[in-house]
Amino acid sequence: MISVSLCMIVKNEESVLARCLDSFAPLVDEIVIVDTGSTDSTKDIAARYTDKIYDFSWIGDFAAARNFAFSKTNCDYIYSADADECIDEENAKKFMALKEVMDEQVEMVQMWYVNRHEHRTTDNYEKDLRPKLFKRLRSFVWIDPVHESVRLDPLVFDSDIEILHMPQGLHSGRDFAIFADKLSKGERLSNKLMHMYAQELFLSGADADFIQAAPFFENLIYDASCREDERMEAYCVLARAARIRKDTDAFFKWALKNISIKPCAEMCCEIGHYYYEAGDPEEASVWFINAHQETEAVLKADATGKEPIGMLAKCYERLAKEHPEMKDAFLKMAVSYKAML
């Protein structure tokens, strides 16, 4: 049987840490907790489960903190956990079974990360495979009978284990601060992080977050290395920021760039919101129908679902008030869309 270290970085997690450790402690052989500056009882709670508690000065870099945490482990494999996740009894049995039969050539195990709707913060999905269990020491192996080479890609096993992600609040403010800090220092975010910045804005960003992000995304589209998909996402962020500022010229500048190349559901929703706020529910409904039926989402899955469907119901309710002669027909449409929510 393989041995497993539970490895965590934490800060002010007193409300969820015991729930996490209660579920995972019976499954692992070692618990390593790295605290990045808690001011609540997080470390006291951790001490009930392990004496391997380390302090790490926060430098605005989760990768650095996780690398430090991994360096403190000793078991065959490392399970990387966040404090707001846990495992239920059925999946705990699967976890133990995996420990007993694990082929030690496997270097990474993916598990299903389950984001129940009421707990979604920055993710579009409800269930997605994520790498969660990592071999601590990797062995290099030569492959191929001729022209041999070292295998560089890890051996990955996709398990059927489900991990429940159950946060008690949004982390987006923390993430936005990190994004903004890096960009304000002239650092270029990776393609992945720029996509995640845009995605997180559309999933949980406040108006002020869009306003703050706009200059960075405008710089991005004029960068010669910017890809078309990144540019399309940037147009969405810039259009939302312009709509928030009520800058009509800028709004249509960015909206038309997206629509003229490859319309996405997010931009159709933005145009729909623009016309709805301008008092034109009939024109708004056209764009929400486009979002729902004719385009694909690039940042927010709900841009083809709940968002346009909910707004279509509102459009038809408003049209029923504005056109008494067609009240029944419009209300019937509103009811049909509400039923889809």
Buried (B, 14 or more C-beta within 10 A) or exposed (E): EBBBBBBBBBBBBBBBBBBBBEBBBEBBBBBBBBBBEBEEBBBEBBEEBBEBBBEBEBEEEBEBBBEBBBEBBEBBBBBBBBBBBBBEEEBBEBBEEBBEEBEEEBBBBBBBBBBEEEBBBBBBEBEEBEBBBBBBEEEEEEEEEEEEEEEEEEBEBEBEBBBBBBBEEBBBEEBBEBBBEBBEEEEBBEEEBBBBBBBBBBBBBBEEBBBBBBBBBBEBBEEEEBEEEBBBBBBBBBBBBBBBBEEEEBBBBBBBBBBEEEBBBBBBBBBBBBBBEEEBBEBBBBBBBBBBEEBEBBBBBBBBBBBBBBBBBBBBBBBBEEEEEEEEEBBEBBEEBBEEE
